[in-house]
Amino acid sequence: MESTMYSLNSLRSMEIIDINTGCKLGYIKDLVVDCNNYKVISVLVPNQSTGWFSKNNDIEIPWAKITKIGVDVILIDGTDILYNND
């Protein structure tokens, strides 16, 4: 991936889309950072599934699964990521 700098505010305003299914996963809620190596490990996205018995766990997307960061979207390869794609 290109080494372009993005601010946290600009990343949080970009919608995350799975390139395999075309599903819109939502927007970044938080980042998981390795403070020792100064690297982003993964991004957290709120789980969209809501229902009587659904858990409200966040979807954790490893940084390595991000394929492209565009102007207003972040494309990911969601092959091994568990999320509800209703």
PyMOL Python script that loads the backbone (N, CA, C, O; Angstrom):
from pymol import cmd

cmd.read_pdbstr("""\
ATOM      1  N   MET A   1       0.842  -1.174   0.000  1.00  0.00           N
ATOM      2  CA  MET A   1       0.000   0.000   0.000  1.00  0.00           C
ATOM      3  C   MET A   1       0.887   1.235   0.000  1.00  0.00           C
ATOM      4  O   MET A   1       2.000   1.218   0.525  1.00  0.00           O
ATOM      5  N   GLU A   2       0.385   2.291  -0.588  1.00  0.00           N
ATOM      6  CA  GLU A   2       1.123   3.547  -0.643  1.00  0.00           C
ATOM      7  C   GLU A   2       1.318   4.096   0.761  1.00  0.00           C
ATOM      8  O   GLU A   2       0.528   3.817   1.663  1.00  0.00           O
ATOM      9  N   SER A   3       2.364   4.870   0.937  1.00  0.00           N
ATOM     10  CA  SER A   3       2.618   5.456   2.258  1.00  0.00           C
ATOM     11  C   SER A   3       2.161   6.908   2.304  1.00  0.00           C
ATOM     12  O   SER A   3       2.976   7.818   2.459  1.00  0.00           O
ATOM     13  N   THR A   4       0.870   7.118   2.168  1.00  0.00           N
ATOM     14  CA  THR A   4       0.274   8.443   2.247  1.00  0.00           C
ATOM     15  C   THR A   4      -0.184   8.680   3.679  1.00  0.00           C
ATOM     16  O   THR A   4      -0.645   7.753   4.345  1.00  0.00           O
ATOM     17  N   MET A   5      -0.062   9.900   4.151  1.00  0.00           N
ATOM     18  CA  MET A   5      -0.452  10.227   5.519  1.00  0.00           C
ATOM     19  C   MET A   5      -1.928  10.643   5.547  1.00  0.00           C
ATOM     20  O   MET A   5      -2.386  11.402   4.692  1.00  0.00           O
ATOM     21  N   TYR A   6      -2.662  10.133   6.545  1.00  0.00           N
ATOM     22  CA  TYR A   6      -4.062  10.480   6.754  1.00  0.00           C
ATOM     23  C   TYR A   6      -4.251  10.847   8.216  1.00  0.00           C
ATOM     24  O   TYR A   6      -3.631  10.256   9.100  1.00  0.00           O
ATOM     25  N   SER A   7      -5.097  11.812   8.460  1.00  0.00           N
ATOM     26  CA  SER A   7      -5.410  12.145   9.847  1.00  0.00           C
ATOM     27  C   SER A   7      -6.491  11.196  10.346  1.00  0.00           C
ATOM     28  O   SER A   7      -7.224  10.606   9.553  1.00  0.00           O
ATOM     29  N   LEU A   8      -6.586  11.053  11.657  1.00  0.00           N
ATOM     30  CA  LEU A   8      -7.600  10.185  12.233  1.00  0.00           C
ATOM     31  C   LEU A   8      -8.998  10.672  11.873  1.00  0.00           C
ATOM     32  O   LEU A   8      -9.882   9.860  11.598  1.00  0.00           O
ATOM     33  N   ASN A   9      -9.209  11.982  11.870  1.00  0.00           N
ATOM     34  CA  ASN A   9     -10.517  12.527  11.497  1.00  0.00           C
ATOM     35  C   ASN A   9     -10.890  12.183  10.064  1.00  0.00           C
ATOM     36  O   ASN A   9     -12.048  11.871   9.788  1.00  0.00           O
ATOM     37  N   SER A  10      -9.934  12.233   9.154  1.00  0.00           N
ATOM     38  CA  SER A  10     -10.262  11.914   7.762  1.00  0.00           C
ATOM     39  C   SER A  10     -10.534  10.424   7.599  1.00  0.00           C
ATOM     40  O   SER A  10     -11.399  10.038   6.813  1.00  0.00           O
ATOM     41  N   LEU A  11      -9.804   9.575   8.334  1.00  0.00           N
ATOM     42  CA  LEU A  11     -10.072   8.131   8.264  1.00  0.00           C
ATOM     43  C   LEU A  11     -11.444   7.794   8.835  1.00  0.00           C
ATOM     44  O   LEU A  11     -12.145   6.939   8.295  1.00  0.00           O
ATOM     45  N   ARG A  12     -11.832   8.456   9.917  1.00  0.00           N
ATOM     46  CA  ARG A  12     -13.119   8.168  10.555  1.00  0.00           C
ATOM     47  C   ARG A  12     -14.298   8.589   9.697  1.00  0.00           C
ATOM     48  O   ARG A  12     -15.406   8.090   9.895  1.00  0.00           O
ATOM     49  N   SER A  13     -14.093   9.488   8.758  1.00  0.00           N
ATOM     50  CA  SER A  13     -15.196   9.941   7.911  1.00  0.00           C
ATOM     51  C   SER A  13     -15.320   9.129   6.627  1.00  0.00           C
ATOM     52  O   SER A  13     -16.207   9.391   5.814  1.00  0.00           O
ATOM     53  N   MET A  14     -14.433   8.135   6.432  1.00  0.00           N
ATOM     54  CA  MET A  14     -14.470   7.296   5.234  1.00  0.00           C
ATOM     55  C   MET A  14     -15.254   6.017   5.508  1.00  0.00           C
ATOM     56  O   MET A  14     -15.068   5.384   6.547  1.00  0.00           O
ATOM     57  N   GLU A  15     -16.127   5.637   4.583  1.00  0.00           N
ATOM     58  CA  GLU A  15     -16.906   4.417   4.741  1.00  0.00           C
ATOM     59  C   GLU A  15     -16.057   3.212   4.344  1.00  0.00           C
ATOM     60  O   GLU A  15     -15.295   3.274   3.380  1.00  0.00           O
ATOM     61  N   ILE A  16     -16.191   2.112   5.092  1.00  0.00           N
ATOM     62  CA  ILE A  16     -15.439   0.898   4.820  1.00  0.00           C
ATOM     63  C   ILE A  16     -16.308  -0.050   4.005  1.00  0.00           C
ATOM     64  O   ILE A  16     -17.447  -0.340   4.372  1.00  0.00           O
ATOM     65  N   ILE A  17     -15.752  -0.534   2.884  1.00  0.00           N
ATOM     66  CA  ILE A  17     -16.484  -1.406   1.968  1.00  0.00           C
ATOM     67  C   ILE A  17     -15.652  -2.655   1.699  1.00  0.00           C
ATOM     68  O   ILE A  17     -14.451  -2.571   1.442  1.00  0.00           O
ATOM     69  N   ASP A  18     -16.305  -3.813   1.763  1.00  0.00           N
ATOM     70  CA  ASP A  18     -15.664  -5.091   1.459  1.00  0.00           C
ATOM     71  C   ASP A  18     -15.656  -5.272  -0.059  1.00  0.00           C
ATOM     72  O   ASP A  18     -16.711  -5.234  -0.691  1.00  0.00           O
ATOM     73  N   ILE A  19     -14.474  -5.467  -0.647  1.00  0.00           N
ATOM     74  CA  ILE A  19     -14.383  -5.577  -2.107  1.00  0.00           C
ATOM     75  C   ILE A  19     -14.919  -6.905  -2.620  1.00  0.00           C
ATOM     76  O   ILE A  19     -15.235  -7.016  -3.805  1.00  0.00           O
ATOM     77  N   ASN A  20     -15.032  -7.920  -1.758  1.00  0.00           N
ATOM     78  CA  ASN A  20     -15.530  -9.230  -2.193  1.00  0.00           C
ATOM     79  C   ASN A  20     -17.041  -9.263  -2.308  1.00  0.00           C
ATOM     80  O   ASN A  20     -17.576  -9.861  -3.241  1.00  0.00           O
ATOM     81  N   THR A  21     -17.737  -8.630  -1.374  1.00  0.00           N
ATOM     82  CA  THR A  21     -19.196  -8.692  -1.345  1.00  0.00           C
ATOM     83  C   THR A  21     -19.856  -7.371  -1.700  1.00  0.00           C
ATOM     84  O   THR A  21     -21.038  -7.347  -2.042  1.00  0.00           O
ATOM     85  N   GLY A  22     -19.120  -6.281  -1.625  1.00  0.00           N
ATOM     86  CA  GLY A  22     -19.691  -4.962  -1.857  1.00  0.00           C
ATOM     87  C   GLY A  22     -20.438  -4.415  -0.656  1.00  0.00           C
ATOM     88  O   GLY A  22     -21.062  -3.357  -0.743  1.00  0.00           O
ATOM     89  N   CYS A  23     -20.381  -5.135   0.486  1.00  0.00           N
ATOM     90  CA  CYS A  23     -21.080  -4.700   1.704  1.00  0.00           C
ATOM     91  C   CYS A  23     -20.436  -3.459   2.293  1.00  0.00           C
ATOM     92  O   CYS A  23     -19.212  -3.330   2.344  1.00  0.00           O
ATOM     93  N   LYS A  24     -21.286  -2.554   2.734  1.00  0.00           N
ATOM     94  CA  LYS A  24     -20.821  -1.380   3.468  1.00  0.00           C
ATOM     95  C   LYS A  24     -20.787  -1.754   4.932  1.00  0.00           C
ATOM     96  O   LYS A  24     -21.816  -2.092   5.516  1.00  0.00           O
ATOM     97  N   LEU A  25     -19.603  -1.694   5.533  1.00  0.00           N
ATOM     98  CA  LEU A  25     -19.448  -2.105   6.927  1.00  0.00           C
ATOM     99  C   LEU A  25     -19.634  -0.964   7.906  1.00  0.00           C
ATOM    100  O   LEU A  25     -19.880  -1.205   9.088  1.00  0.00           O
ATOM    101  N   GLY A  26     -19.526   0.258   7.451  1.00  0.00           N
ATOM    102  CA  GLY A  26     -19.694   1.404   8.333  1.00  0.00           C
ATOM    103  C   GLY A  26     -18.451   2.268   8.382  1.00  0.00           C
ATOM    104  O   GLY A  26     -17.663   2.306   7.437  1.00  0.00           O
ATOM    105  N   TYR A  27     -18.288   2.954   9.488  1.00  0.00           N
ATOM    106  CA  TYR A  27     -17.196   3.902   9.655  1.00  0.00           C
ATOM    107  C   TYR A  27     -16.306   3.466  10.817  1.00  0.00           C
ATOM    108  O   TYR A  27     -16.764   2.771  11.724  1.00  0.00           O
ATOM    109  N   ILE A  28     -15.052   3.867  10.791  1.00  0.00           N
ATOM    110  CA  ILE A  28     -14.099   3.502  11.830  1.00  0.00           C
ATOM    111  C   ILE A  28     -14.543   4.092  13.163  1.00  0.00           C
ATOM    112  O   ILE A  28     -14.826   5.285  13.270  1.00  0.00           O
ATOM    113  N   LYS A  29     -14.597   3.233  14.175  1.00  0.00           N
ATOM    114  CA  LYS A  29     -14.924   3.664  15.535  1.00  0.00           C
ATOM    115  C   LYS A  29     -13.654   3.943  16.325  1.00  0.00           C
ATOM    116  O   LYS A  29     -13.586   4.905  17.089  1.00  0.00           O
ATOM    117  N   ASP A  30     -12.637   3.082  16.130  1.00  0.00           N
ATOM    118  CA  ASP A  30     -11.412   3.209  16.902  1.00  0.00           C
ATOM    119  C   ASP A  30     -10.283   2.492  16.178  1.00  0.00           C
ATOM    120  O   ASP A  30     -10.514   1.733  15.237  1.00  0.00           O
ATOM    121  N   LEU A  31      -9.063   2.742  16.628  1.00  0.00           N
ATOM    122  CA  LEU A  31      -7.877   2.089  16.077  1.00  0.00           C
ATOM    123  C   LEU A  31      -7.186   1.298  17.175  1.00  0.00           C
ATOM    124  O   LEU A  31      -7.192   1.703  18.337  1.00  0.00           O
ATOM    125  N   VAL A  32      -6.587   0.162  16.806  1.00  0.00           N
ATOM    126  CA  VAL A  32      -5.739  -0.597  17.718  1.00  0.00           C
ATOM    127  C   VAL A  32      -4.308  -0.324  17.281  1.00  0.00           C
ATOM    128  O   VAL A  32      -3.931  -0.606  16.144  1.00  0.00           O
ATOM    129  N   VAL A  33      -3.503   0.234  18.203  1.00  0.00           N
ATOM    130  CA  VAL A  33      -2.163   0.706  17.864  1.00  0.00           C
ATOM    131  C   VAL A  33      -1.125  -0.058  18.679  1.00  0.00           C
ATOM    132  O   VAL A  33      -1.308  -0.274  19.877  1.00  0.00           O
ATOM    133  N   ASP A  34      -0.036  -0.468  18.029  1.00  0.00           N
ATOM    134  CA  ASP A  34       1.124  -1.040  18.703  1.00  0.00           C
ATOM    135  C   ASP A  34       2.040   0.129  19.052  1.00  0.00           C
ATOM    136  O   ASP A  34       2.735   0.668  18.191  1.00  0.00           O
ATOM    137  N   CYS A  35       2.031   0.509  20.324  1.00  0.00           N
ATOM    138  CA  CYS A  35       2.789   1.685  20.752  1.00  0.00           C
ATOM    139  C   CYS A  35       4.294   1.461  20.728  1.00  0.00           C
ATOM    140  O   CYS A  35       5.054   2.420  20.593  1.00  0.00           O
ATOM    141  N   ASN A  36       4.736   0.225  20.854  1.00  0.00           N
ATOM    142  CA  ASN A  36       6.173  -0.065  20.828  1.00  0.00           C
ATOM    143  C   ASN A  36       6.770   0.086  19.436  1.00  0.00           C
ATOM    144  O   ASN A  36       7.899   0.552  19.285  1.00  0.00           O
ATOM    145  N   ASN A  37       6.009  -0.308  18.422  1.00  0.00           N
ATOM    146  CA  ASN A  37       6.496  -0.231  17.036  1.00  0.00           C
ATOM    147  C   ASN A  37       5.870   0.907  16.242  1.00  0.00           C
ATOM    148  O   ASN A  37       6.182   1.082  15.063  1.00  0.00           O
ATOM    149  N   TYR A  38       4.982   1.691  16.879  1.00  0.00           N
ATOM    150  CA  TYR A  38       4.349   2.854  16.229  1.00  0.00           C
ATOM    151  C   TYR A  38       3.609   2.452  14.956  1.00  0.00           C
ATOM    152  O   TYR A  38       3.757   3.090  13.914  1.00  0.00           O
ATOM    153  N   LYS A  39       2.804   1.381  15.054  1.00  0.00           N
ATOM    154  CA  LYS A  39       2.052   0.889  13.904  1.00  0.00           C
ATOM    155  C   LYS A  39       0.590   0.685  14.271  1.00  0.00           C
ATOM    156  O   LYS A  39       0.265   0.347  15.409  1.00  0.00           O
ATOM    157  N   VAL A  40      -0.283   0.893  13.297  1.00  0.00           N
ATOM    158  CA  VAL A  40      -1.694   0.575  13.469  1.00  0.00           C
ATOM    159  C   VAL A  40      -1.850  -0.922  13.210  1.00  0.00           C
ATOM    160  O   VAL A  40      -1.458  -1.418  12.153  1.00  0.00           O
ATOM    161  N   ILE A  41      -2.419  -1.633  14.169  1.00  0.00           N
ATOM    162  CA  ILE A  41      -2.611  -3.073  14.054  1.00  0.00           C
ATOM    163  C   ILE A  41      -3.928  -3.386  13.349  1.00  0.00           C
ATOM    164  O   ILE A  41      -3.970  -4.223  12.446  1.00  0.00           O
ATOM    165  N   SER A  42      -5.002  -2.712  13.763  1.00  0.00           N
ATOM    166  CA  SER A  42      -6.312  -2.971  13.179  1.00  0.00           C
ATOM    167  C   SER A  42      -7.229  -1.774  13.406  1.00  0.00           C
ATOM    168  O   SER A  42      -6.918  -0.860  14.169  1.00  0.00           O
ATOM    169  N   VAL A  43      -8.362  -1.811  12.724  1.00  0.00           N
ATOM    170  CA  VAL A  43      -9.395  -0.788  12.915  1.00  0.00           C
ATOM    171  C   VAL A  43     -10.640  -1.477  13.458  1.00  0.00           C
ATOM    172  O   VAL A  43     -10.908  -2.637  13.142  1.00  0.00           O
ATOM    173  N   LEU A  44     -11.392  -0.758  14.271  1.00  0.00           N
ATOM    174  CA  LEU A  44     -12.628  -1.282  14.840  1.00  0.00           C
ATOM    175  C   LEU A  44     -13.813  -0.560  14.212  1.00  0.00           C
ATOM    176  O   LEU A  44     -13.835   0.666  14.103  1.00  0.00           O
ATOM    177  N   VAL A  45     -14.797  -1.357  13.802  1.00  0.00           N
ATOM    178  CA  VAL A  45     -16.013  -0.836  13.194  1.00  0.00           C
ATOM    179  C   VAL A  45     -17.188  -1.355  14.016  1.00  0.00           C
ATOM    180  O   VAL A  45     -17.214  -2.542  14.341  1.00  0.00           O
ATOM    181  N   PRO A  46     -18.158  -0.516  14.364  1.00  0.00           N
ATOM    182  CA  PRO A  46     -19.320  -1.015  15.117  1.00  0.00           C
ATOM    183  C   PRO A  46     -20.079  -2.072  14.322  1.00  0.00           C
ATOM    184  O   PRO A  46     -20.262  -1.939  13.112  1.00  0.00           O
ATOM    185  N   ASN A  47     -20.515  -3.118  15.009  1.00  0.00           N
ATOM    186  CA  ASN A  47     -21.297  -4.175  14.367  1.00  0.00           C
ATOM    187  C   ASN A  47     -22.673  -3.629  14.031  1.00  0.00           C
ATOM    188  O   ASN A  47     -23.328  -3.032  14.886  1.00  0.00           O
ATOM    189  N   GLN A  48     -23.118  -3.823  12.805  1.00  0.00           N
ATOM    190  CA  GLN A  48     -24.391  -3.270  12.347  1.00  0.00           C
ATOM    191  C   GLN A  48     -25.584  -4.110  12.757  1.00  0.00           C
ATOM    192  O   GLN A  48     -26.717  -3.630  12.715  1.00  0.00           O
ATOM    193  N   SER A  49     -25.349  -5.383  13.161  1.00  0.00           N
ATOM    194  CA  SER A  49     -26.483  -6.254  13.474  1.00  0.00           C
ATOM    195  C   SER A  49     -27.117  -5.833  14.794  1.00  0.00           C
ATOM    196  O   SER A  49     -26.451  -5.724  15.824  1.00  0.00           O
ATOM    197  N   THR A  50     -28.406  -5.602  14.729  1.00  0.00           N
ATOM    198  CA  THR A  50     -29.152  -5.267  15.932  1.00  0.00           C
ATOM    199  C   THR A  50     -30.363  -6.185  15.991  1.00  0.00           C
ATOM    200  O   THR A  50     -30.994  -6.456  14.969  1.00  0.00           O
ATOM    201  N   GLY A  51     -30.675  -6.647  17.147  1.00  0.00           N
ATOM    202  CA  GLY A  51     -31.810  -7.537  17.331  1.00  0.00           C
ATOM    203  C   GLY A  51     -31.956  -7.867  18.796  1.00  0.00           C
ATOM    204  O   GLY A  51     -31.215  -7.361  19.639  1.00  0.00           O
ATOM    205  N   TRP A  52     -32.901  -8.707  19.087  1.00  0.00           N
ATOM    206  CA  TRP A  52     -33.183  -9.053  20.471  1.00  0.00           C
ATOM    207  C   TRP A  52     -32.012  -9.759  21.143  1.00  0.00           C
ATOM    208  O   TRP A  52     -31.692  -9.479  22.299  1.00  0.00           O
ATOM    209  N   PHE A  53     -31.372 -10.676  20.419  1.00  0.00           N
ATOM    210  CA  PHE A  53     -30.340 -11.488  21.036  1.00  0.00           C
ATOM    211  C   PHE A  53     -28.956 -11.241  20.459  1.00  0.00           C
ATOM    212  O   PHE A  53     -28.041 -12.028  20.702  1.00  0.00           O
ATOM    213  N   SER A  54     -28.788 -10.184  19.715  1.00  0.00           N
ATOM    214  CA  SER A  54     -27.494  -9.933  19.082  1.00  0.00           C
ATOM    215  C   SER A  54     -26.544  -9.251  20.056  1.00  0.00           C
ATOM    216  O   SER A  54     -26.952  -8.440  20.888  1.00  0.00           O
ATOM    217  N   LYS A  55     -25.287  -9.594  19.934  1.00  0.00           N
ATOM    218  CA  LYS A  55     -24.260  -8.939  20.731  1.00  0.00           C
ATOM    219  C   LYS A  55     -23.850  -7.665  20.000  1.00  0.00           C
ATOM    220  O   LYS A  55     -23.944  -7.589  18.775  1.00  0.00           O
ATOM    221  N   ASN A  56     -23.409  -6.698  20.730  1.00  0.00           N
ATOM    222  CA  ASN A  56     -22.991  -5.447  20.122  1.00  0.00           C
ATOM    223  C   ASN A  56     -21.463  -5.367  20.093  1.00  0.00           C
ATOM    224  O   ASN A  56     -20.878  -4.369  20.513  1.00  0.00           O
ATOM    225  N   ASN A  57     -20.822  -6.434  19.592  1.00  0.00           N
ATOM    226  CA  ASN A  57     -19.370  -6.462  19.491  1.00  0.00           C
ATOM    227  C   ASN A  57     -18.915  -5.682  18.267  1.00  0.00           C
ATOM    228  O   ASN A  57     -19.631  -5.577  17.271  1.00  0.00           O
ATOM    229  N   ASP A  58     -17.719  -5.142  18.365  1.00  0.00           N
ATOM    230  CA  ASP A  58     -17.153  -4.429  17.227  1.00  0.00           C
ATOM    231  C   ASP A  58     -16.513  -5.419  16.266  1.00  0.00           C
ATOM    232  O   ASP A  58     -16.083  -6.501  16.666  1.00  0.00           O
ATOM    233  N   ILE A  59     -16.455  -5.041  15.002  1.00  0.00           N
ATOM    234  CA  ILE A  59     -15.763  -5.824  13.989  1.00  0.00           C
ATOM    235  C   ILE A  59     -14.327  -5.329  13.956  1.00  0.00           C
ATOM    236  O   ILE A  59     -14.084  -4.138  13.764  1.00  0.00           O
ATOM    237  N   GLU A  60     -13.371  -6.239  14.143  1.00  0.00           N
ATOM    238  CA  GLU A  60     -11.954  -5.865  14.097  1.00  0.00           C
ATOM    239  C   GLU A  60     -11.388  -6.249  12.737  1.00  0.00           C
ATOM    240  O   GLU A  60     -11.406  -7.418  12.351  1.00  0.00           O
ATOM    241  N   ILE A  61     -10.890  -5.259  12.023  1.00  0.00           N
ATOM    242  CA  ILE A  61     -10.335  -5.458  10.685  1.00  0.00           C
ATOM    243  C   ILE A  61      -8.831  -5.239  10.750  1.00  0.00           C
ATOM    244  O   ILE A  61      -8.387  -4.120  11.003  1.00  0.00           O
ATOM    245  N   PRO A  62      -8.035  -6.286  10.526  1.00  0.00           N
ATOM    246  CA  PRO A  62      -6.578  -6.121  10.545  1.00  0.00           C
ATOM    247  C   PRO A  62      -6.128  -5.122   9.479  1.00  0.00           C
ATOM    248  O   PRO A  62      -6.694  -5.073   8.388  1.00  0.00           O
ATOM    249  N   TRP A  63      -5.115  -4.335   9.801  1.00  0.00           N
ATOM    250  CA  TRP A  63      -4.616  -3.321   8.878  1.00  0.00           C
ATOM    251  C   TRP A  63      -4.145  -3.958   7.566  1.00  0.00           C
ATOM    252  O   TRP A  63      -4.235  -3.335   6.508  1.00  0.00           O
ATOM    253  N   ALA A  64      -3.645  -5.188   7.632  1.00  0.00           N
ATOM    254  CA  ALA A  64      -3.176  -5.879   6.428  1.00  0.00           C
ATOM    255  C   ALA A  64      -4.314  -6.180   5.452  1.00  0.00           C
ATOM    256  O   ALA A  64      -4.059  -6.404   4.269  1.00  0.00           O
ATOM    257  N   LYS A  65      -5.560  -6.188   5.922  1.00  0.00           N
ATOM    258  CA  LYS A  65      -6.719  -6.453   5.063  1.00  0.00           C
ATOM    259  C   LYS A  65      -7.178  -5.213   4.295  1.00  0.00           C
ATOM    260  O   LYS A  65      -8.012  -5.324   3.396  1.00  0.00           O
ATOM    261  N   ILE A  66      -6.654  -4.048   4.630  1.00  0.00           N
ATOM    262  CA  ILE A  66      -7.011  -2.824   3.905  1.00  0.00           C
ATOM    263  C   ILE A  66      -6.250  -2.822   2.590  1.00  0.00           C
ATOM    264  O   ILE A  66      -5.019  -2.825   2.571  1.00  0.00           O
ATOM    265  N   THR A  67      -6.996  -2.817   1.487  1.00  0.00           N
ATOM    266  CA  THR A  67      -6.363  -2.873   0.178  1.00  0.00           C
ATOM    267  C   THR A  67      -6.144  -1.498  -0.441  1.00  0.00           C
ATOM    268  O   THR A  67      -5.167  -1.284  -1.158  1.00  0.00           O
ATOM    269  N   LYS A  68      -7.062  -0.557  -0.161  1.00  0.00           N
ATOM    270  CA  LYS A  68      -6.941   0.772  -0.759  1.00  0.00           C
ATOM    271  C   LYS A  68      -7.670   1.795   0.094  1.00  0.00           C
ATOM    272  O   LYS A  68      -8.781   1.549   0.563  1.00  0.00           O
ATOM    273  N   ILE A  69      -7.042   2.934   0.290  1.00  0.00           N
ATOM    274  CA  ILE A  69      -7.693   4.062   0.950  1.00  0.00           C
ATOM    275  C   ILE A  69      -7.866   5.143  -0.099  1.00  0.00           C
ATOM    276  O   ILE A  69      -6.896   5.690  -0.624  1.00  0.00           O
ATOM    277  N   GLY A  70      -9.129   5.440  -0.394  1.00  0.00           N
ATOM    278  CA  GLY A  70      -9.424   6.421  -1.427  1.00  0.00           C
ATOM    279  C   GLY A  70      -9.726   7.782  -0.829  1.00  0.00           C
ATOM    280  O   GLY A  70      -9.329   8.086   0.295  1.00  0.00           O
ATOM    281  N   VAL A  71     -10.431   8.591  -1.594  1.00  0.00           N
ATOM    282  CA  VAL A  71     -10.779   9.935  -1.152  1.00  0.00           C
ATOM    283  C   VAL A  71     -11.861   9.883  -0.078  1.00  0.00           C
ATOM    284  O   VAL A  71     -11.781  10.616   0.908  1.00  0.00           O
ATOM    285  N   ASP A  72     -12.877   9.024  -0.250  1.00  0.00           N
ATOM    286  CA  ASP A  72     -13.966   8.965   0.717  1.00  0.00           C
ATOM    287  C   ASP A  72     -14.351   7.554   1.139  1.00  0.00           C
ATOM    288  O   ASP A  72     -15.317   7.390   1.884  1.00  0.00           O
ATOM    289  N   VAL A  73     -13.622   6.518   0.687  1.00  0.00           N
ATOM    290  CA  VAL A  73     -13.891   5.143   1.094  1.00  0.00           C
ATOM    291  C   VAL A  73     -12.588   4.410   1.404  1.00  0.00           C
ATOM    292  O   VAL A  73     -11.511   4.773   0.931  1.00  0.00           O
ATOM    293  N   ILE A  74     -12.730   3.365   2.219  1.00  0.00           N
ATOM    294  CA  ILE A  74     -11.632   2.455   2.509  1.00  0.00           C
ATOM    295  C   ILE A  74     -12.073   1.080   2.025  1.00  0.00           C
ATOM    296  O   ILE A  74     -13.095   0.563   2.477  1.00  0.00           O
ATOM    297  N   LEU A  75     -11.316   0.484   1.114  1.00  0.00           N
ATOM    298  CA  LEU A  75     -11.641  -0.832   0.583  1.00  0.00           C
ATOM    299  C   LEU A  75     -10.856  -1.889   1.339  1.00  0.00           C
ATOM    300  O   LEU A  75      -9.647  -1.761   1.538  1.00  0.00           O
ATOM    301  N   ILE A  76     -11.568  -2.949   1.765  1.00  0.00           N
ATOM    302  CA  ILE A  76     -10.911  -4.029   2.499  1.00  0.00           C
ATOM    303  C   ILE A  76     -11.175  -5.361   1.825  1.00  0.00           C
ATOM    304  O   ILE A  76     -12.153  -5.521   1.095  1.00  0.00           O
ATOM    305  N   ASP A  77     -10.282  -6.324   2.082  1.00  0.00           N
ATOM    306  CA  ASP A  77     -10.495  -7.704   1.675  1.00  0.00           C
ATOM    307  C   ASP A  77     -11.061  -8.419   2.885  1.00  0.00           C
ATOM    308  O   ASP A  77     -10.310  -8.778   3.792  1.00  0.00           O
ATOM    309  N   GLY A  78     -12.359  -8.632   2.922  1.00  0.00           N
ATOM    310  CA  GLY A  78     -13.030  -9.192   4.087  1.00  0.00           C
ATOM    311  C   GLY A  78     -13.149 -10.692   4.071  1.00  0.00           C
ATOM    312  O   GLY A  78     -14.111 -11.236   4.613  1.00  0.00           O
ATOM    313  N   THR A  79     -12.192 -11.385   3.461  1.00  0.00           N
ATOM    314  CA  THR A  79     -12.264 -12.830   3.301  1.00  0.00           C
ATOM    315  C   THR A  79     -12.431 -13.567   4.627  1.00  0.00           C
ATOM    316  O   THR A  79     -13.336 -14.394   4.747  1.00  0.00           O
ATOM    317  N   ASP A  80     -11.608 -13.304   5.606  1.00  0.00           N
ATOM    318  CA  ASP A  80     -11.653 -14.042   6.879  1.00  0.00           C
ATOM    319  C   ASP A  80     -12.194 -13.206   8.024  1.00  0.00           C
ATOM    320  O   ASP A  80     -11.926 -13.507   9.187  1.00  0.00           O
ATOM    321  N   ILE A  81     -12.942 -12.174   7.719  1.00  0.00           N
ATOM    322  CA  ILE A  81     -13.480 -11.300   8.754  1.00  0.00           C
ATOM    323  C   ILE A  81     -14.945 -11.663   8.965  1.00  0.00           C
ATOM    324  O   ILE A  81     -15.717 -11.741   8.009  1.00  0.00           O
ATOM    325  N   LEU A  82     -15.324 -11.887  10.228  1.00  0.00           N
ATOM    326  CA  LEU A  82     -16.691 -12.266  10.550  1.00  0.00           C
ATOM    327  C   LEU A  82     -17.529 -11.037  10.809  1.00  0.00           C
ATOM    328  O   LEU A  82     -17.252 -10.257  11.720  1.00  0.00           O
ATOM    329  N   TYR A  83     -18.556 -10.873  10.000  1.00  0.00           N
ATOM    330  CA  TYR A  83     -19.518  -9.782  10.207  1.00  0.00           C
ATOM    331  C   TYR A  83     -20.841 -10.216   9.619  1.00  0.00           C
ATOM    332  O   TYR A  83     -20.900 -11.119   8.784  1.00  0.00           O
ATOM    333  N   ASN A  84     -21.887  -9.576  10.054  1.00  0.00           N
ATOM    334  CA  ASN A  84     -23.223  -9.882   9.583  1.00  0.00           C
ATOM    335  C   ASN A  84     -23.502  -9.074   8.335  1.00  0.00           C
ATOM    336  O   ASN A  84     -23.574  -7.847   8.403  1.00  0.00           O
ATOM    337  N   ASN A  85     -23.659  -9.726   7.201  1.00  0.00           N
ATOM    338  CA  ASN A  85     -23.863  -9.008   5.938  1.00  0.00           C
ATOM    339  C   ASN A  85     -25.302  -9.117   5.465  1.00  0.00           C
ATOM    340  O   ASN A  85     -25.573  -9.641   4.384  1.00  0.00           O
ATOM    341  N   ASP A  86     -26.234  -8.615   6.291  1.00  0.00           N
ATOM    342  CA  ASP A  86     -27.654  -8.607   5.918  1.00  0.00           C
ATOM    343  C   ASP A  86     -27.923  -7.587   4.849  1.00  0.00           C
ATOM    344  O   ASP A  86     -29.064  -7.438   4.411  1.00  0.00           O
TER     345      ASP A  86
END
""", "prot")
cmd.dss("prot")
cmd.show_as("cartoon", "prot")
cmd.util.cbc("prot")
cmd.orient("prot")
